């Protein structure tokens, strides 16, 4: 698997595939400076070689993984959006709307917070 399209092609449900494809398109259009990378079988966006956000899929949801610092920073808003979270990710059920404002703020936070990082992870 080398591209986001390759990742999407592994998804059986066309509605779920379309929903996640829309999220990827939105990230590309909103943050055109980010680079796409497949690592650990997950599509992720990076900035100057450092991790910004990754996505994964499960039967009932897709997961958004922006690292623990961002999850802590946005925990209240994640909960307000109706999403569940762990220490490493939050889950958007397939039947839930995507809170693009929240997603934008998390990505922007990571870009700014990691501007001087030289390693992949925090």
Backbone as CSV, one residue per row, in Angstrom:
resi,resn,N_x,N_y,N_z,CA_x,CA_y,CA_z,C_x,C_y,C_z
1,UNK,0.858,-1.163,0.000,0.000,0.000,0.000,0.911,1.236,0.000
2,UNK,0.735,2.064,-1.029,1.621,3.217,-1.159,0.893,4.555,-1.153
3,UNK,-0.395,4.572,-1.500,-1.118,5.835,-1.604,-2.409,5.791,-0.795
4,UNK,-2.976,6.965,-0.599,-4.268,7.030,0.090,-5.330,6.292,-0.718
5,UNK,-5.257,6.367,-2.034,-6.210,5.632,-2.871,-6.076,4.128,-2.655
6,UNK,-4.847,3.646,-2.502,-4.631,2.228,-2.189,-5.313,1.866,-0.872
7,UNK,-5.165,2.747,0.124,-5.799,2.508,1.423,-7.310,2.457,1.273
8,UNK,-7.865,3.443,0.583,-9.318,3.491,0.406,-9.834,2.252,-0.328
9,UNK,-9.049,1.745,-1.249,-9.456,0.567,-2.022,-9.597,-0.674,-1.153
10,UNK,-9.004,-0.671,0.038,-9.124,-1.822,0.946,-10.452,-1.822,1.698
11,UNK,-11.201,-0.726,1.608,-12.472,-0.605,2.331,-13.607,-1.173,1.481
12,UNK,-14.389,-2.071,2.066,-15.461,-2.731,1.333,-16.708,-1.870,1.165
13,UNK,-17.054,-1.102,2.168,-18.295,-0.327,2.149,-18.101,0.966,1.351
14,UNK,-18.826,1.130,0.245,-18.631,2.317,-0.583,-18.997,3.634,0.106
15,UNK,-19.978,3.613,0.998,-20.349,4.844,1.706,-19.261,5.241,2.695
16,UNK,-18.708,4.262,3.386,-17.627,4.547,4.321,-16.387,5.032,3.565
17,UNK,-16.092,4.373,2.455,-14.948,4.763,1.623,-15.114,6.204,1.139
18,UNK,-16.317,6.563,0.711,-16.583,7.919,0.220,-16.458,8.944,1.347
19,UNK,-16.926,8.588,2.526,-16.856,9.516,3.663,-15.403,9.811,4.016
20,UNK,-14.573,8.777,4.103,-13.174,8.991,4.446,-12.437,9.692,3.305
21,UNK,-12.790,9.374,2.074,-12.191,10.071,0.933,-12.492,11.565,1.010
22,UNK,-13.706,11.907,1.402,-14.072,13.320,1.560,-13.225,13.994,2.640
23,UNK,-12.946,13.279,3.713,-12.092,13.828,4.772,-10.692,14.085,4.220
24,UNK,-10.144,13.121,3.481,-8.809,13.299,2.901,-8.775,14.490,1.946
25,UNK,-9.795,14.614,1.103,-9.868,15.743,0.167,-9.915,17.053,0.940
26,UNK,-10.710,17.089,1.992,-10.829,18.303,2.798,-9.475,18.678,3.411
27,UNK,-8.756,17.686,3.960,-7.442,17.977,4.552,-6.501,18.498,3.476
28,UNK,-6.475,17.862,2.325,-5.609,18.317,1.227,-5.898,19.760,0.832
29,UNK,-7.184,20.090,0.722,-7.570,21.438,0.298,-7.345,22.472,1.396
30,UNK,-7.542,22.098,2.636,-7.416,23.023,3.757,-5.957,23.227,4.159
31,UNK,-5.157,22.193,4.028,-3.744,22.240,4.416,-2.875,21.706,3.268
32,UNK,-2.800,22.439,2.168,-2.064,21.939,1.006,-0.567,21.767,1.244
33,UNK,-0.045,22.347,2.307,1.383,22.222,2.606,1.739,20.868,3.204
34,UNK,0.746,20.116,3.655,1.013,18.823,4.278,1.341,17.767,3.232
35,UNK,2.153,16.808,3.644,2.529,15.686,2.793,1.753,14.447,3.213
36,UNK,1.459,13.604,2.248,0.754,12.349,2.508,1.762,11.215,2.624
37,UNK,1.465,10.320,3.549,2.359,9.185,3.771,1.533,8.011,4.281
38,UNK,1.856,6.820,3.809,1.291,5.595,4.366,2.383,4.970,5.233
39,UNK,2.088,4.791,6.501,3.027,4.147,7.419,2.206,3.337,8.414
40,UNK,2.714,2.171,8.770,1.984,1.280,9.667,0.577,1.006,9.119
41,UNK,0.475,0.930,7.794,-0.790,0.686,7.083,-1.855,1.736,7.369
42,UNK,-1.434,2.944,7.708,-2.358,4.034,7.981,-2.015,5.239,7.123
43,UNK,-3.034,5.898,6.587,-2.784,7.162,5.905,-2.522,8.250,6.942
44,UNK,-1.482,9.021,6.706,-1.161,10.095,7.641,-0.664,11.309,6.885
45,UNK,-0.804,12.434,7.528,-0.304,13.682,6.981,0.873,14.127,7.836
46,UNK,1.916,14.627,7.165,3.112,15.079,7.851,3.459,16.494,7.395
47,UNK,4.288,17.133,8.182,4.787,18.471,7.859,6.272,18.490,8.177
48,UNK,7.086,18.859,7.231,8.555,18.871,7.328,9.092,17.605,8.016
49,UNK,8.504,16.467,7.647,8.970,15.182,8.152,8.468,14.810,9.528
50,UNK,7.584,15.613,10.116,7.049,15.290,11.427,5.559,14.951,11.319
51,UNK,5.143,14.035,12.147,3.762,13.550,12.152,2.795,14.659,12.551
52,UNK,1.673,14.758,11.830,0.620,15.704,12.186,-0.666,14.976,12.570
53,UNK,-1.135,14.056,11.726,-2.389,13.356,12.010,-2.461,12.084,11.165
54,UNK,-3.118,11.056,11.703,-3.301,9.795,10.982,-4.744,9.329,11.138
55,UNK,-5.118,8.420,10.255,-6.480,7.888,10.241,-6.413,6.367,10.136
56,UNK,-7.404,5.704,10.711,-7.542,4.262,10.565,-9.029,3.946,10.552
57,UNK,-9.360,2.740,10.142,-10.773,2.373,10.035,-11.072,1.111,10.838
58,UNK,-12.306,1.058,11.300,-12.833,-0.111,11.992,-14.269,-0.301,11.518
59,UNK,-14.877,-1.371,11.920,-16.224,-1.685,11.460,-17.227,-0.572,11.784
60,UNK,-17.168,-0.033,12.996,-18.175,0.930,13.435,-17.763,2.390,13.326
61,UNK,-16.486,2.646,12.981,-16.006,4.029,13.000,-14.711,4.172,12.207
62,UNK,-14.288,5.417,12.048,-12.898,5.641,11.667,-12.250,6.418,12.804
63,UNK,-10.960,6.208,12.968,-10.235,6.825,14.067,-9.338,7.931,13.540
64,UNK,-9.205,8.961,14.360,-8.360,10.101,14.062,-7.302,10.147,15.154
65,UNK,-6.036,10.104,14.768,-4.942,10.049,15.735,-4.008,11.246,15.550
66,UNK,-4.154,12.266,16.409,-3.289,13.433,16.296,-2.172,13.503,17.345
67,UNK,-1.938,12.454,18.088,-1.014,12.370,19.215,-1.686,12.879,20.495
68,UNK,-1.172,12.416,21.621,-1.800,12.661,22.920,-1.882,14.139,23.290
69,UNK,-0.867,14.930,22.961,-0.877,16.351,23.334,-2.095,17.050,22.737
70,UNK,-2.366,16.808,21.466,-3.524,17.428,20.809,-4.830,16.883,21.376
71,UNK,-4.865,15.600,21.677,-6.081,15.027,22.262,-6.392,15.652,23.616
72,UNK,-5.371,15.886,24.398,-5.575,16.538,25.694,-6.066,17.976,25.498
73,UNK,-5.458,18.680,24.559,-5.805,20.076,24.287,-7.269,20.216,23.851
74,UNK,-7.775,19.254,23.089,-9.112,19.352,22.503,-10.113,18.358,23.096
75,UNK,-9.807,17.795,24.248,-10.653,16.750,24.843,-12.101,17.197,25.020
76,UNK,-12.317,18.408,25.504,-13.686,18.878,25.723,-14.440,19.003,24.410
77,UNK,-13.800,19.539,23.390,-14.466,19.704,22.092,-14.718,18.361,21.418
78,UNK,-13.818,17.424,21.600,-14.027,16.073,21.058,-15.271,15.464,21.693
79,UNK,-15.372,15.594,23.000,-16.539,15.066,23.713,-17.815,15.788,23.283
80,UNK,-17.762,17.119,23.166,-18.920,17.904,22.738,-19.402,17.501,21.345
81,UNK,-18.480,17.047,20.508,-18.844,16.612,19.156,-19.471,15.223,19.152
82,UNK,-19.484,14.573,20.322,-20.106,13.258,20.425,-19.178,12.106,20.105
83,UNK,-17.886,12.384,20.057,-16.908,11.351,19.742,-16.346,10.749,21.031
84,UNK,-15.916,9.509,20.947,-15.226,8.881,22.070,-13.733,8.940,21.799
85,UNK,-12.954,8.909,22.879,-11.513,8.983,22.675,-10.761,8.101,23.650
86,UNK,-9.549,7.770,23.250,-8.587,7.078,24.096,-7.411,8.042,24.273
87,UNK,-6.319,7.562,24.828,-5.145,8.429,24.989,-4.472,8.748,23.655
88,UNK,-4.739,7.950,22.619,-4.030,8.119,21.348,-4.907,8.497,20.158
89,UNK,-6.243,8.413,20.298,-7.106,8.675,19.144,-8.513,9.018,19.585
90,UNK,-9.285,9.546,18.625,-10.724,9.657,18.858,-11.444,9.006,17.697
91,UNK,-12.685,8.580,17.970,-13.444,7.798,16.996,-14.649,8.586,16.492
92,UNK,-14.822,8.553,15.182,-16.011,9.128,14.557,-16.796,7.966,13.972
93,UNK,-17.974,7.708,14.529,-18.801,6.621,13.994,-19.200,6.951,12.567
94,UNK,-19.391,5.914,11.792,-19.727,6.108,10.382,-21.014,6.900,10.201
95,UNK,-21.921,6.830,11.170,-23.186,7.562,11.035,-23.141,8.952,11.676
96,UNK,-21.985,9.360,12.178,-21.842,10.694,12.762,-21.292,11.676,11.720
97,UNK,-21.662,12.933,11.896,-21.106,13.987,11.046,-19.663,14.261,11.465
98,UNK,-18.867,14.652,10.503,-17.487,15.041,10.783,-17.483,16.512,11.187
99,UNK,-16.913,16.802,12.339,-16.771,18.182,12.811,-15.489,18.739,12.177
100,UNK,-15.643,19.329,10.989,-14.475,19.815,10.255,-13.808,21.001,10.947
101,UNK,-14.557,21.782,11.691,-13.949,22.890,12.437,-13.006,22.341,13.507
102,UNK,-13.444,21.314,14.210,-12.597,20.664,15.207,-11.365,20.061,14.538
103,UNK,-11.567,19.358,13.450,-10.460,18.744,12.732,-9.458,19.805,12.278
104,UNK,-9.965,20.917,11.746,-9.087,22.011,11.303,-8.265,22.548,12.478
105,UNK,-8.911,22.752,13.609,-8.216,23.305,14.766,-7.156,22.345,15.310
106,UNK,-7.449,21.062,15.315,-6.473,20.067,15.778,-5.265,20.043,14.852
107,UNK,-5.503,20.003,13.554,-4.388,19.966,12.600,-3.565,21.244,12.694
108,UNK,-4.229,22.400,12.744,-3.517,23.674,12.851,-2.690,23.722,14.140
109,UNK,-3.260,23.213,15.236,-2.529,23.154,16.505,-1.258,22.331,16.352
110,UNK,-1.375,21.144,15.750,-0.205,20.286,15.594,0.844,20.922,14.687
111,UNK,0.413,21.564,13.621,1.373,22.216,12.726,2.151,23.287,13.490
112,UNK,1.448,24.101,14.237,2.097,25.174,14.984,2.946,24.614,16.128
113,UNK,2.383,23.685,16.888,3.071,23.143,18.052,4.330,22.366,17.663
114,UNK,4.332,21.782,16.469,5.467,20.962,16.045,6.346,21.662,15.006
115,UNK,6.178,22.961,14.872,6.923,23.714,13.849,8.436,23.539,13.963
116,UNK,8.938,23.428,15.171,10.385,23.305,15.363,10.843,21.872,15.637
117,UNK,9.917,20.921,15.556,10.289,19.523,15.799,11.106,18.991,14.635
118,UNK,12.097,18.200,14.962,12.904,17.567,13.929,12.699,16.053,13.898
119,UNK,11.986,15.521,14.905,11.706,14.083,14.934,10.279,13.838,14.425
120,UNK,10.000,12.592,14.116,8.666,12.254,13.590,7.586,12.399,14.657
121,UNK,7.835,11.819,15.840,6.886,11.871,16.948,7.319,12.921,17.947
122,UNK,6.384,13.368,18.770,6.726,14.277,19.872,7.620,13.549,20.848
